[in-house]
Amino acid sequence: MEQHQDASQRAIISRAERALLSGLMIEPDAVPRVVDLVSPADFGDDDHGKAFAAILALSDDGIGIETRPPPRRVLICARLSPPLS
């Protein structure tokens, strides 16, 4: 039973992390409101922490909502992917 509860809690936490990341990608102006509350190390999923760090880096670079290519999510993926040789 305890193992099921842990898996259930992890699933809830993962959904919450994805919701936060999605919200920040949709509304990057919200980044300053969460930057002092959440850090990449706070995420239970390491990939979510890396995505959050990429969102913070884009925000630090002054990249906000883009109405022309490349969309913000493409820039986030580019920061997460190793460079091509």
C-alpha positions as CSV (number, residue, x, y, z in Angstrom):
1,M,0.0,0.0,0.0
2,E,2.8,2.4,0.9
3,Q,4.5,1.8,-2.4
4,H,1.3,2.6,-4.3
5,Q,0.9,5.8,-2.3
6,D,4.5,6.8,-3.2
7,A,3.8,6.2,-6.9
8,S,0.6,8.1,-6.6
9,Q,2.3,11.0,-4.9
10,R,5.1,11.1,-7.5
11,A,2.5,11.2,-10.3
12,I,0.8,14.1,-8.6
13,I,4.1,16.0,-8.1
14,S,5.1,15.3,-11.7
15,R,1.8,16.7,-13.0
16,A,2.2,19.8,-10.9
17,E,5.7,20.3,-12.2
18,R,4.6,19.9,-15.8
19,A,1.7,22.3,-15.1
20,L,4.2,24.9,-13.8
21,L,6.6,24.5,-16.7
22,S,3.7,24.6,-19.2
23,G,2.4,27.8,-17.6
24,L,5.7,29.5,-17.7
25,M,6.2,28.6,-21.4
26,I,2.7,30.0,-22.2
27,E,3.1,33.0,-20.0
28,P,6.8,33.9,-19.6
29,D,5.9,37.1,-17.9
30,A,5.1,35.0,-14.8
31,V,8.8,33.9,-14.4
32,P,9.7,36.8,-12.1
33,R,6.9,35.8,-9.8
34,V,8.2,32.3,-9.3
35,V,11.9,32.7,-9.6
36,D,12.3,33.4,-5.8
37,L,10.0,30.6,-4.9
38,V,11.3,27.7,-7.0
39,S,14.7,26.5,-8.1
40,P,15.7,23.8,-10.6
41,A,16.8,21.6,-7.6
42,D,13.2,21.7,-6.2
43,F,11.9,19.5,-9.0
44,G,11.5,15.8,-8.4
45,D,12.1,15.0,-12.0
46,D,15.6,16.0,-13.1
47,D,14.4,16.7,-16.7
48,H,11.8,19.1,-15.3
49,G,14.5,20.9,-13.3
50,K,16.6,21.2,-16.5
51,A,13.6,22.6,-18.4
52,F,13.0,25.1,-15.6
53,A,16.6,26.2,-15.7
54,A,16.3,26.7,-19.5
55,I,13.2,28.8,-18.9
56,L,15.1,30.9,-16.3
57,A,18.0,31.3,-18.7
58,L,15.7,32.5,-21.5
59,S,14.1,34.9,-19.1
60,D,17.5,36.2,-18.0
61,D,18.3,36.7,-21.7
62,G,15.2,38.9,-22.0
63,I,13.4,36.4,-24.3
64,G,9.6,36.8,-23.7
65,I,6.6,35.8,-25.7
66,E,7.6,35.4,-29.3
67,T,5.0,35.9,-32.0
68,R,7.4,34.9,-34.8
69,P,9.7,31.9,-35.1
70,P,11.4,30.3,-33.3
71,P,8.7,29.8,-30.6
72,R,9.8,29.8,-27.0
73,R,9.4,26.0,-26.6
74,V,11.9,25.5,-29.5
75,L,14.4,27.7,-27.7
76,I,13.9,25.8,-24.5
77,C,14.5,22.4,-26.3
78,A,17.6,23.9,-27.9
79,R,19.0,24.7,-24.5
80,L,18.3,21.2,-23.3
81,S,19.8,19.4,-26.3
82,P,23.5,18.8,-26.7
83,P,25.0,20.7,-29.7
84,L,25.2,18.7,-33.0
85,S,28.6,17.9,-34.2
